[in-house]
Every structure is written in structure tokens, then in C-alpha cells.
């Protein structure tokens, strides 16, 4: 039984995105010590890579032979769809869910910059209304590139079968 690669990747992408979203919400809502935040980030990082491996391996079960190219393509689609979800959440996070926390941090940075770099502080003030859009674009690119890197490494460990037997 062969299922649509995009629908399977979308389902897995939602699960993969939830890891990053839960980490973001946890570190924003709770004031955690930096050691705990670092440990949570390491867990998020490891779990994300492990899930990409597991999802590609799970998808490969329906094929008798599964090449590096197939694994990389599926991993890239999976990570791209997850990146869209994560970037959309980051936009909502900074624009609607927690705008006060973001504004307070940006104002603190602007105040600290004001004495040493007044032009930088002014530029930062101009950028602040567009911050959620900038974070969306940056997150989409960052998560997609990271997913491409992880997929290129993980795909090597998910291939199976001998393409020369036929």
C-alpha cells in the first residue's frame, strides 16, 4: 500500500513542529533557570533529530528498496512542512500571544544601546513593528535549512535494499 508522500509528511510535520512549539511555550510562560532552559533545548534538539530519523524510517517500511534520494526527499518535505508550521507559530507567538514580553525585551535592548549607539537604537525602534514578520521569514529559512542538513545526514541511515539486484 503506497500512501501520498505529502499527506504522510504533513502528519509527521505537525508532530515534529509540536516539539519546537512546546519548547517555545514552556520557555516563555515559565521563568526557568538558564541550566534548565539549556537542558530543555538539548532535549528538543535531540528529539527533533530522532523524530526525523524515525519518520523517514517509518515511511521507508512500505518500500522494498529505499534509496538515499527517497529518504532525503521525504525528509526535506517533512522538515519543510514542519518549518511552515513552526514559522507560523513564531509569528503568532510574537504578534498575538506574547507581544508584551517581546516589546519589553526590545525596549530594554534599545535602552541599553541608546548610550553607546543612538542610531542603532533608533533603527531598532523602527524595526520593532515588523519584528513578527522578520521572525517568520528568518524562522522559515532557518528551520528549512536545518531540516535539509538533518535530512541529508539521516537519509544515509534509512536506505535499505540493494538497487543492483534487479
C-alpha positions in Angstrom: 0.0 0.0 0.0 1.5 3.3 -1.1 0.3 6.4 0.5 0.7 10.0 -0.6 4.1 11.2 0.5 2.9 14.8 1.1 0.0 13.7 3.4 2.2 11.4 5.4 4.9 14.2 5.6 2.2 16.7 6.7 1.1 14.5 9.5 4.6 13.8 10.7 5.4 17.5 10.2 2.8 18.5 12.7 4.2 16.2 15.3 7.7 17.4 14.6 6.6 21.1 14.8 4.9 20.4 18.2 8.3 19.7 19.7 9.6 23.2 18.9 6.3 24.9 19.8 6.1 23.2 23.2 9.7 24.2 23.9 8.9 27.9 22.9 5.8 28.0 25.0 7.5 26.4 28.0 10.4 28.7 28.0 8.2 31.8 27.5 5.5 31.0 30.1 7.7 29.7 32.8 10.7 31.6 34.2 13.2 28.8 34.2 16.9 28.9 35.3 19.2 29.0 32.3 20.6 25.5 33.1 17.0 24.1 32.8 16.5 26.0 29.6 19.7 24.6 28.1 18.7 21.1 29.1 15.3 21.6 27.5 16.9 22.9 24.3 19.2 19.8 24.2 16.1 17.6 24.6 14.3 19.5 21.9 17.3 19.3 19.5 17.8 15.5 20.1 14.1 14.7 19.9 13.7 16.6 16.7 16.6 14.8 15.0 15.4 11.5 16.4 11.9 12.1 15.1 13.1 12.9 11.6 15.0 9.6 11.6 12.0 7.7 13.0 9.6 9.3 10.5 11.8 8.6 7.5 12.4 5.0 8.7 8.7 4.5 9.2 7.9 5.9 5.7 10.5 3.6 4.2 8.8 0.4 5.5 6.4 0.5 2.6 9.2 0.1 0.0 11.3 -3.0 -0.8 14.2 -0.8 -1.7 14.6 2.7 -0.3 17.4 4.9 -1.6 19.2 7.8 -0.1 17.4 10.1 -2.6 14.0 8.9 -1.5 14.9 9.4 2.2 16.3 12.8 1.6 13.3 13.9 -0.5 10.9 12.7 2.1 12.9 14.2 5.0 13.1 17.5 3.1 9.3 17.6 2.6 8.7 16.6 6.2 11.1 19.3 7.5 9.7 22.0 5.1 6.1 21.4 6.2 7.2 21.4 9.8 9.1 24.6 9.2 6.0 26.3 7.8 4.1 25.3 11.0 6.9 26.5 13.3 7.4 29.8 11.5 3.6 30.4 11.6 3.6 29.7 15.3 6.6 32.0 15.8 4.7 34.8 14.0 1.7 34.2 16.3 3.9 34.0 19.3 5.5 37.4 18.8 2.5 39.2 17.2 -0.5 37.9 19.2 0.3 35.5 22.1 3.2 37.2 23.9 3.7 40.6 22.3 4.2 42.3 25.7 7.2 40.2 26.7 8.8 40.8 23.3 8.2 44.5 23.4 9.7 44.7 26.9 12.8 42.9 25.8 13.2 45.0 22.7 12.7 48.2 24.7 15.4 47.0 27.2 17.8 46.4 24.4 17.0 49.8 22.8 17.7 51.5 26.2 21.0 49.7 26.6 22.0 50.6 23.0 20.9 54.3 23.4 24.0 55.4 25.3 26.5 53.6 23.0 24.8 53.6 19.7 21.9 56.1 19.3 21.5 55.4 15.6 21.2 51.6 16.3 18.6 52.3 19.0 16.6 54.4 16.5 16.8 51.7 13.8 15.7 49.1 16.3 12.7 51.2 17.2 11.8 51.4 13.5 12.1 47.6 13.1 10.0 46.7 16.2 6.6 46.9 14.5 7.9 44.5 11.8 9.5 42.0 14.1 6.9 39.2 13.9 7.2 39.3 10.0 11.0 39.3 10.2 11.0 36.4 12.7 8.6 34.5 10.5 10.9 34.8 7.4 14.0 34.0 9.4 12.4 31.0 11.1 11.2 29.6 7.9 14.6 29.8 6.3 16.4 28.6 9.4 14.2 25.6 10.1 14.2 24.6 6.4 18.0 24.8 6.1 18.4 22.9 9.4 15.9 20.3 8.2 17.8 19.9 4.9 21.0 19.3 6.8 19.4 16.8 9.1 17.7 15.0 6.2 20.9 14.8 4.3 22.6 13.1 7.2 19.7 10.9 8.4 18.8 9.7 4.9 22.1 7.8 4.7 21.0 5.7 7.7 17.5 4.9 6.4 18.2 3.5 3.0 17.6 -0.2 2.5 17.7 -2.9 -0.1 20.1 -3.5 -2.9 19.4 -1.4 -6.0 21.7 -3.7 -8.1 19.7 -7.0 -7.5 17.4 -6.4 -10.4 
